[in-house]
């Protein structure tokens, strides 16, 4: 079976890639096909997240084995076939290509074509210029800076920032420069 994925970015308008890949290929094969389609190097830690319809992350597939300590299954790209975790058209995924700045491509399994196979993945449609692979921290801060922290920032026009000044801080003795409660174990 062939899977057709559509990739888009929330950073760049008019950017998309369509990748066709065999359902028995691994997530590592898909990872490499994505990186090749956008001319990114393969020297960064990447990961996939299988998401629900609201883009909530559910299952992570990592580039390398991660010791999590959780009882949940651990999925590694090289050892996980696409067909093991993807069964439905319109399945949503997130591909994290810049872990430090948490930058991603949004993906959707657009079509499943039964009865056909592919030897290797193919980028079947390429539109627009991808975002740059890595951002410096300065660039990242500029792109994520909050422009205006007014009363609507918290979603309530009746919010008054002065309410935060002293309420809830009465038990703190700050005269000696210790900003923790005097009864604190720190």
Secondary structure by P-SEA (a helix, b strand, c coil): cbbbbbbbbccccccbbbbbbbccccaaaaaaaaaaaaccccccccccccccccccccbbbbccccccccccbbbbccccccccccccccbbbbbbcccccccbbbbbccccccccccccccccccccccccccccaaaaaaaacccccccccccccccccccccccccccccccccccccccccc
